[in-house]
Structures are given as structure tokens and as C-alpha cells.
Amino acid sequence: MRWQDGRESENVEDRRGAPGSGGFRTGGIGIPIGRGGIGIGGLAVIVVVSLLLGINPLDLLQGTAPQDQARYEQSDAPRGGGPDNRDDELKRFVSVVLADTEDTWAAQFQQLGRTYQDPALVLFSGTVDSGCGFAQAAMGPFYCPQDRKVYIDLSFYRDLRDRFRAPGDFAQAYVIAHEVGHHVQNLLGISDRVQQAQRQAGSQAEANGLSVRLELQADCFAGLWANHANRERQIIEPGDVEEALTAASAIGDDRLQRQSRGTVTPDSFTHGSSTQRVQWFRTGLERGELNACDTFRADRL
């Protein structure tokens, strides 16, 4: 991926090593916690996160989930970094990718007659206090609509490479673009409409189906970013698209469920199958149009 000459975003907050890093409060998995502890919605989020990552929900509740907390290894850095500056190199890479999403979505919103509001991206180690509550690195990168920030522990990229077998800088960029896609959904009011529809859903399976469509749209938005970024700045090199598709496939619900428990339950999917995630990223990449990413009107996913 050609990123080294790109501009860096001013919206990156580096909280690695901040006071409180490494601790974990029971019940704080990136959700608001009231005085009464975790509510039904909070517990559902924990179950979803646990299912996605293949870990025991009780471990997250008790703060004992396996985290692989060691900082990402030198080989996790994007291509081009030397042995002594890879930590800074990866931070710069994240900043450049974020800036690139800012440029892409500013242009898209301008076409809609609207002004794009940049999200912030927070780098953290171990745990972080977000606008959605305390979060643990084990839950992976996430977007918080309350404070409009994307959160990522850079050690996730080691997991992406080693655990999910999805190495490469473009795979790393896909992760950021997907979370920024959730920010776009938040700005466009899509997330609110989905939450309202989920509250009115007649079953958990129906509510899960809405979540799948939301996640697949974020995958499509990531593909849309790649389309426009490459058109404007020629960032894609041979093999990059395959890296992103491998990452999308690696985190499909069916693949994660099969790995974690040996069986697959489609009604419990919340992010989509590997095939669906690849399909919708590819749709955004090939079409490069917002209308092409309307997963809620698609008859088949």
C-alpha cells in the first residue's frame, strides 16, 4: 500500500501508557454502565463481542479474558519502517489512513450537500475509558457513537496477522476504514434508525439480522473508501486487495464460530458470514457509490 507520502490526520489521540492503562473495571466493555451494573443491552454487547472474538463472556465480565497484552511486535509495522522506529511508524500509518478517510468522506458528504465531521482515533494500550464506558483490548477495535471516536489497541494488528491469518498494511487499513464506516452511519442517522428497529424487532434473530446489515454496510463503506482513495491517490499495490479480502473473510461470524465452538448458528450472526463480508467490501471497492452500499434494501446479503 502506498501511504508513506500521505498527509497525517490531526485527529489522532495517543493514550498509550496513560494513567489507568492496564486496569479493567468489571462490566465496562465499551458500553455505558449505570448504577445498577450491566443491563440487558450491555450484556448483549458483551455476548456479541465474546462471540466475535471467540472468548468466554464470563471472562470479560470478570476482567480475565485472554488479552495478549504485549505490545505489537516489530514485524507488525507497515512496510518501510526501520527496526528502531516501528512503533512510531505504525502510529504514522494509522494517522495517514485516517486522513485519507477524512478526504474521501468529506468529498462524499459534499456531494450530499452536507459537511463531514471528522472522527477522532484513539490509540490505547490494554484498556481505555471511552464515551461508551471502559473497554478492554480483547474486544478489538471499535467505534463509540457517544463521543464519535474510533478506538484501537495497536496490538490488535498482531492478532490480525497471527490469529486471523490476515497480514499486510492494507488489511490494517481496512480495519480503520470499517470503523470509520460506522462513524459515517452515525452521522447519516442510519445507526439510530437501526437501533430503533431493533427495539421493535419481534425476535432476537430479527434484531441480529439488522446488526448484520449494519456491519456489512460498514464493510461496503470501507470498500468505497478504497475505491476513491485509489482513484485519487493511487494507494493500492498488487496484492493489497487480497489482503483486505482475507481480513474480511477471517472475521466472518461463521468462521469465528466454527473456530471457537465447532458449530455455526446463522441466527446468532451479528456481523455477517465470511462470504458476505468479502462480497460487500468488494461491492464498495468496485462500485464506489453510496447507493451501492444500501444493505438494508438488498433482498439477499
C-alpha positions as CSV (number, residue, x, y, z in Angstrom):
1,M,0.0,0.0,0.0
2,R,1.4,3.4,-1.0
3,W,0.8,5.5,2.1
4,Q,4.2,7.0,3.0
5,D,3.7,10.3,1.3
6,G,0.2,10.9,2.6
7,R,-0.8,13.6,4.9
8,E,-1.3,12.8,8.6
9,S,-4.5,13.4,10.4
10,E,-4.6,15.9,13.3
11,N,-7.4,13.8,14.9
12,V,-5.3,11.0,16.5
13,E,-5.2,10.8,20.3
14,D,-2.3,8.7,21.7
15,R,-3.3,7.5,25.1
16,R,-0.9,4.6,25.3
17,G,0.7,4.5,28.7
18,A,-1.8,6.9,30.1
19,P,-2.7,6.6,33.9
20,G,-5.2,3.7,34.4
21,S,-3.9,1.8,31.4
22,G,-3.8,-1.9,32.1
23,G,-6.7,-2.0,34.6
24,F,-10.2,-3.2,33.9
25,R,-13.4,-2.5,35.7
26,T,-16.0,-5.2,35.7
27,G,-18.8,-4.6,33.3
28,G,-17.0,-1.9,31.2
29,I,-17.0,-3.4,27.7
30,G,-17.3,-0.2,25.7
31,I,-20.9,0.5,27.0
32,P,-22.4,2.9,29.4
33,I,-22.8,1.4,32.9
34,G,-25.5,2.7,35.2
35,R,-25.5,2.4,39.0
36,G,-27.3,-0.9,38.8
37,G,-24.5,-2.5,36.9
38,I,-24.8,-4.1,33.4
39,G,-28.2,-4.0,31.9
40,I,-29.8,-6.3,29.3
41,G,-28.3,-4.3,26.4
42,G,-24.9,-4.2,28.0
43,L,-24.9,-8.0,28.5
44,A,-26.0,-8.5,24.9
45,V,-23.0,-6.4,23.7
46,I,-20.6,-8.5,25.8
47,V,-22.0,-11.7,24.3
48,V,-21.7,-10.3,20.8
49,V,-18.1,-9.2,21.5
50,S,-17.3,-12.5,23.0
51,L,-18.8,-14.4,20.1
52,L,-16.8,-12.3,17.6
53,L,-13.5,-12.9,19.3
54,G,-14.2,-16.5,20.4
55,I,-13.8,-15.9,24.2
56,N,-15.9,-16.7,27.2
57,P,-18.3,-13.9,28.1
58,L,-17.7,-14.6,31.8
59,D,-14.1,-13.9,31.3
60,L,-14.9,-10.4,30.0
61,L,-17.3,-9.8,32.9
62,Q,-14.6,-10.8,35.4
63,G,-11.8,-9.0,33.6
64,T,-9.8,-12.2,32.9
65,A,-10.2,-12.6,29.2
66,P,-7.0,-13.5,27.4
67,Q,-5.7,-10.3,26.0
68,D,-2.2,-10.9,24.6
69,Q,-1.3,-7.6,26.1
70,A,2.3,-7.4,24.9
71,R,2.8,-4.5,22.6
72,Y,2.7,-5.4,18.9
73,E,5.9,-7.0,17.6
74,Q,8.2,-5.2,15.2
75,S,7.1,-7.3,12.3
76,D,3.6,-5.9,12.7
77,A,4.7,-2.5,11.3
78,P,3.7,-1.5,7.8
79,R,6.3,-1.9,5.2
80,G,9.1,0.7,5.2
81,G,9.8,1.1,8.9
82,G,13.3,0.5,10.4
83,P,14.0,-1.6,13.4
84,D,14.2,1.4,15.8
85,N,11.2,3.4,14.7
86,R,8.4,0.8,14.0
87,D,6.2,1.9,16.9
88,D,6.2,5.5,15.6
89,E,5.9,4.2,12.0
90,L,2.7,2.3,12.8
91,K,1.2,5.3,14.5
92,R,2.0,7.4,11.4
93,F,0.5,4.8,9.2
94,V,-2.8,4.9,11.2
95,S,-2.7,8.7,11.1
96,V,-2.3,8.7,7.3
97,V,-5.1,6.2,6.7
98,L,-7.4,8.2,9.0
99,A,-6.5,11.4,7.0
100,D,-7.3,9.5,3.8
101,T,-10.8,8.5,5.1
102,E,-11.3,12.2,6.0
103,D,-10.6,13.3,2.5
104,T,-12.8,10.6,0.9
105,W,-15.8,11.2,3.1
106,A,-15.5,15.0,3.0
107,A,-16.0,14.7,-0.7
108,Q,-18.8,12.2,-0.4
109,F,-20.7,14.4,2.1
110,Q,-20.2,17.5,-0.1
111,Q,-22.0,15.7,-2.9
112,L,-24.9,15.1,-0.5
113,G,-24.9,18.9,0.4
114,R,-23.6,18.1,3.9
115,T,-20.4,18.7,5.9
116,Y,-18.4,15.7,7.1
117,Q,-17.4,15.9,10.7
118,D,-14.1,14.1,11.3
119,P,-14.0,11.4,14.0
120,A,-11.0,11.2,16.4
121,L,-9.0,8.0,16.6
122,V,-7.7,7.0,20.0
123,L,-4.7,4.7,20.4
124,F,-4.6,2.9,23.7
125,S,-2.9,0.0,25.5
126,G,-4.8,-2.7,27.3
127,T,-7.9,-0.7,28.4
128,V,-9.4,2.7,27.8
129,D,-12.1,4.9,29.1
130,S,-14.3,5.8,26.2
131,G,-17.5,7.8,25.9
132,C,-19.3,4.4,25.8
133,G,-17.6,3.2,29.1
134,F,-14.5,1.2,29.9
135,A,-13.2,-1.0,27.1
136,Q,-10.7,-3.8,27.0
137,A,-8.3,-4.6,24.2
138,A,-9.8,-8.1,24.0
139,M,-12.9,-6.7,22.3
140,G,-10.9,-5.4,19.4
141,P,-11.1,-2.0,17.6
142,F,-14.5,-0.2,18.0
143,Y,-16.4,3.0,17.3
144,C,-18.2,4.8,20.0
145,P,-21.1,7.0,18.7
146,Q,-21.4,8.9,22.0
147,D,-18.0,10.6,21.6
148,R,-17.6,10.0,17.9
149,K,-14.2,8.3,18.3
150,V,-12.6,5.2,16.9
151,Y,-10.6,3.2,19.4
152,I,-7.8,0.7,18.7
153,D,-5.0,-1.0,20.6
154,L,-2.3,-1.5,18.0
155,S,-1.6,-5.0,19.3
156,F,-4.8,-6.0,17.5
157,Y,-2.7,-5.9,14.3
158,R,-0.6,-8.7,15.7
159,D,-3.8,-10.7,16.3
160,L,-4.9,-9.9,12.8
161,R,-1.7,-11.3,11.4
162,D,-1.2,-14.3,13.7
163,R,-4.6,-15.3,14.9
164,F,-6.7,-14.4,11.9
165,R,-4.0,-15.0,9.3
166,A,-4.6,-11.7,7.7
167,P,-1.3,-9.8,7.5
168,G,-0.5,-6.7,5.5
169,D,-0.8,-3.0,5.7
170,F,-3.9,-2.8,3.5
171,A,-5.7,-5.3,5.8
172,Q,-4.8,-3.0,8.7
173,A,-6.2,0.0,6.7
174,Y,-9.4,-2.0,6.1
175,V,-10.0,-2.3,9.8
176,I,-9.7,1.5,10.3
177,A,-11.9,2.2,7.3
178,H,-14.6,-0.2,8.6
179,E,-14.8,1.6,12.0
180,V,-14.9,5.0,10.2
181,G,-17.8,3.5,8.2
182,H,-19.7,3.2,11.5
183,H,-19.0,6.9,12.1
184,V,-20.5,7.7,8.7
185,Q,-23.6,5.6,9.6
186,N,-23.8,7.6,12.8
187,L,-23.6,11.0,11.0
188,L,-26.2,9.9,8.4
189,G,-28.6,8.7,11.1
190,I,-28.5,5.1,10.0
191,S,-27.3,3.8,13.3
192,D,-30.2,5.4,15.2
193,R,-32.7,4.0,12.8
194,V,-31.3,0.5,13.1
195,Q,-31.3,0.7,16.9
196,Q,-35.0,1.8,16.9
197,A,-35.8,-1.0,14.5
198,Q,-34.0,-3.5,16.8
199,R,-36.1,-2.4,19.8
200,Q,-39.2,-3.1,17.7
201,A,-37.9,-6.4,16.4
202,G,-40.1,-9.4,17.0
203,S,-37.2,-11.7,17.8
204,Q,-33.5,-11.7,18.7
205,A,-32.8,-13.3,15.3
206,E,-34.5,-10.4,13.6
207,A,-32.5,-7.9,15.7
208,N,-29.3,-9.8,14.8
209,G,-30.2,-9.6,11.2
210,L,-30.3,-5.8,11.4
211,S,-26.9,-5.8,13.1
212,V,-25.5,-7.9,10.2
213,R,-26.8,-5.4,7.6
214,L,-25.3,-2.5,9.6
215,E,-21.9,-4.3,9.7
216,L,-21.9,-5.3,6.1
217,Q,-22.7,-1.7,5.1
218,A,-19.6,-0.6,7.1
219,D,-17.6,-3.2,5.1
220,C,-19.0,-1.7,1.9
221,F,-18.1,1.8,3.1
222,A,-14.6,0.6,3.7
223,G,-14.5,-0.6,0.1
224,L,-15.9,2.7,-1.1
225,W,-13.0,4.4,0.7
226,A,-10.5,2.2,-1.0
227,N,-12.1,2.9,-4.4
228,H,-11.9,6.7,-4.1
229,A,-8.5,6.7,-2.3
230,N,-7.0,4.7,-5.1
231,R,-8.7,6.7,-7.8
232,E,-7.4,10.0,-6.3
233,R,-4.1,8.9,-4.8
234,Q,-3.2,5.5,-6.3
235,I,-2.6,3.9,-3.0
236,I,-3.3,0.2,-4.0
237,E,-0.4,-2.0,-4.9
238,P,-0.5,-5.6,-6.2
239,G,-1.8,-7.9,-3.5
240,D,-3.4,-5.2,-1.4
241,V,-7.0,-6.1,-2.3
242,E,-6.3,-9.7,-1.5
243,E,-5.1,-8.6,1.9
244,A,-8.3,-6.7,2.7
245,L,-10.4,-9.6,1.4
246,T,-8.5,-12.0,3.6
247,A,-9.1,-9.8,6.6
248,A,-12.8,-9.5,5.8
249,S,-13.1,-13.3,5.4
250,A,-11.2,-14.0,8.6
251,I,-13.6,-12.2,10.8
252,G,-16.8,-13.6,9.4
253,D,-19.2,-14.9,12.0
254,D,-19.3,-18.4,10.6
255,R,-15.6,-18.7,10.6
256,L,-15.2,-17.4,14.1
257,Q,-18.0,-19.6,15.5
258,R,-16.5,-22.7,13.8
259,Q,-13.1,-21.9,15.3
260,S,-14.4,-21.2,18.8
261,R,-17.0,-23.8,19.3
262,G,-17.1,-26.1,16.2
263,T,-20.6,-25.2,15.1
264,V,-22.3,-22.4,13.2
265,T,-25.6,-20.8,14.2
266,P,-26.6,-18.3,11.4
267,D,-29.5,-16.8,13.5
268,S,-26.9,-15.6,16.0
269,F,-24.7,-13.8,13.4
270,T,-24.2,-10.1,14.2
271,H,-21.5,-9.2,11.6
272,G,-22.2,-11.4,8.6
273,S,-20.5,-14.5,7.2
274,S,-17.1,-14.5,5.6
275,T,-18.6,-14.7,2.1
276,Q,-21.0,-11.7,2.9
277,R,-18.2,-9.6,4.3
278,V,-16.0,-10.2,1.3
279,Q,-18.9,-9.6,-1.1
280,W,-19.9,-6.2,0.4
281,F,-16.3,-4.9,0.7
282,R,-15.8,-5.9,-2.9
283,T,-19.1,-4.1,-3.8
284,G,-17.9,-0.9,-2.3
285,L,-14.5,-1.3,-3.9
286,E,-15.8,-1.9,-7.4
287,R,-18.8,0.5,-7.4
288,G,-17.5,3.3,-5.2
289,E,-21.1,4.7,-4.7
290,L,-23.1,5.3,-1.6
291,N,-26.2,3.9,-3.1
292,A,-24.4,0.6,-3.8
293,C,-23.9,0.1,-0.1
294,D,-27.6,0.1,0.9
295,T,-27.6,-3.3,2.5
296,F,-31.0,-2.6,4.1
297,R,-32.7,-2.7,0.7
298,A,-30.8,-5.7,-0.6
299,D,-33.1,-8.7,-1.0
300,R,-30.1,-11.0,-0.4
301,L,-27.0,-10.4,1.5
